[in-house]
Amino acid sequence: MSSLALMRWLEGTPERYDAGMRALTFGQVGRLHVAVADAAAPAPGARVLEIGCGTGTVTALLHERGARVTAIDQAPEMLEIARKRLGPDAGVEWREQTAAEIDGLPEAAYDAVVLSLCLSDMSRSERAFVLREAVRRLRPGGRLVVGDEVIAHGALQRGLQRVWRLPQASLAWLLVGSVSRPIGDLAGELQAAGVEGGAEQRWLLGTLAVVAGERAA
């Protein structure tokens, strides 16, 4: 899959962000978004914290399912598009802040916390911090749902993944000076943060995954 570090460049032209993400994921990002929303808001009324909401694609899906959403993103341009997408009457609480600042939000206050295509842009230590703090935001039994780029299972799939990522990773380095890295064991990182279950779905030769589990008692 194309390097998701290109997301940073796309964020500079947010009106093209959604189309760009569809191209980078060969159209499979829509399936990931729906799976994230389904796992996070299985019934109306769920209180959901969305970390890295971008242009509001997942936010809108959560809203359609009756969730009460707090959506955060560090890019004001992305938040503005998300606000326009949902409209003034959606009842979403919008916050301009980074994922690392979620420790300022109330603990045990949410039925679900979701992260979509943002962890692979972080170092392992940054991911560990964000995931731990995300779990602290969950009520007992609440769900953590993460969708992101992962390392494929199987030698053939991993070889194909390396081949098709190489030119896009080179372009990402030229455009933004960094390259995102697929996560090797997403379910394991959630478990280390205090999540039980870790049910996983995969697409695009196993390079896109959604993992969902519950906060350990």
N, C-alpha and C positions, 0 to 999 in steps of 0.2 A: 504494500500500500504506500502511497505517497506520504512523505514525511509530514506529520501534523504540526511541525514547527512552522510550516507555511501558514498556519492559522494566524500567526502574529502578523504576517504581511497582509493577509486578507482582512484582518481587523483594522488595518489602515484605510481600507476601502470597504466599510461594512455593508454597503448596499450590494456588494458582490459576494459577501461572505457565504450565504447559504448556497448559492450556485457553485462557488468554489469548493465547498465541502462535499457537495454531491459529486463533483468531478474527481476530487481527491480520493473518494471512497468508492468510486465506480457505482454510485447510486445507492450503496448499502447503508449509508448513514441514517436514512429514514427508518430502516428497520431497527437500528440500534436505539434511536430516539423513542420509538413507540414502545419497545421493550422496557426501556428505563421508566417511562411514564406508567406503564401497566404494572410494573413491579412496585413502584413507589406509592401509587394511589389506587389500590384495588377497589376502594369504596369511597363515595362522596364524604366530604368533611375532613379528610386527612390533612394534618398540618405538615407541610413539606418545606424543607430548606433546600434550595437549589444553589449549589456552588458553581460559579462560572456559567451563568445563564446565557451569555452571548446575545444573539439577536432574538432570543425568546422562543425558539422552536419547541423545546421541551416544556418551557413554562406554559405555552399555549395548550399543549397536550395535557399537562397536569390540571390546568384550569378547566378544560373540557370535561375532565373526569371528576370535577367537583372539589378539587384540593384547594386548600387555603395556603398560598405560596408566599414565602419570603425568598426573593431572588437576588443574588449578589453577583457583581462582576466588577473588575477593576477598570474597564474601559467605558468611559461615559458615552462615547459614540454608539457602542453596542447597546447599552442600556436605553438610549434614546430610541433606537429602532425597536427594541423589545417593548417599550412603553407604547409606541405607536401601533405595534402589531396587536396588542391586547386591548388597547383603548383605555380611557380613563375610568371606566366603571368595572374593571376586572377585579378590583380589590386586592391586587398583588402589592406586597410591600417590597419596593425596589431599594437596593442598597449599593452604593458605589464603594467597594472595598475588595481587598485581595483575599484569596483563600486562607492565607496565613493569619488573617485578622478575625477568623470566626470564633477565636477564643473569647472575644468580647460579647458574643451572643449568649442568651440564657441557656443553661444546661438542662437536660432532660425535658426539653420543651417541644420536640418535634416527633411526629409519627414516622417520618422518613427524612433522610438526607440523601440527595442525589448529586453526583458529579459526572458530567458527560464530556469526554474528550479534553480533559485538562490535566489529569495526573501524569500522563506520559511526557508532559512538558516540564516536569519537576524532577529533581534529584531523588534518590531513594530516601534520604533523610527528610527531605521536604514532604514527600508523600507520607512517610510514617507519621510526621507531626500532624499533617492535615487530616489523615484518617483517624488518628487518635482523638483529635478535637471534634471531628465529625461525630464519632461514636458518643462522645460526652454530651453532644447536643440532643441525642435521641432519648426518648422516654424508654423505660424498661420494655423490652420486646419490640422496640421500634426497628425500622429497616434501613440499612445502608445499601444504596444501589449505585453501582459504578459502571459506566460504559466507556471503553477506551481501546486504544490500539495495543495489542498483545503479541507476544512471540507465538508463531504458529506451532501446532503439534506436528511431528513427523519431519523427517529429513527433507523430503521433496518439497513440502509446503514451506519450510524454513528457507530452503534454497531459492524458491520462487520469490519469497518475500524479500530476501536480500537483493535479488536482481532488480525487482521493480521499484525498490526503495532508493537504489543508488542514485539515479539521475535526479530524482526529486529531493533527496537529501542534499545533494550538491547544490541545487538551486536554492534550497532553504538556507544553506550556509551563506551563499552569496547575498541573499536578500535580507536576512535577519541576523546573521552571525551565530546561529545556533541550530542544533538539530535535535528534534525530539527522539526518544528511544522507546520502542515497544516494551511493554512491561512483561517480565519473564514469568511471574507467578502472582497474578492479580488476586486470585482467591486466597493464596497464602498470606499476602500482605493485609487483606481484610481480616483474616483470622488472627494475625498478630496484633491487630488494632482492637480486638475484642468482639469480633463478629462471628456468630455461629451459623452454620448452614452452608452458605456460599454456593448456591445454585448458579450454574453458568450456562449461558447461551453464546454461540459463536456463529459468525458469518465471514464471507470473503476469504475462503480457504483457511478459516480459523484465525484470522489476524484482527478481527474486531470482536470484542466480547462484552457481554453484560454479566456482572456478578452481583447477586443480591443475597443478603443474609440479615439475621437479626442480632441486635445487641445482646451480648451474653448477660445473664442475670448476675 
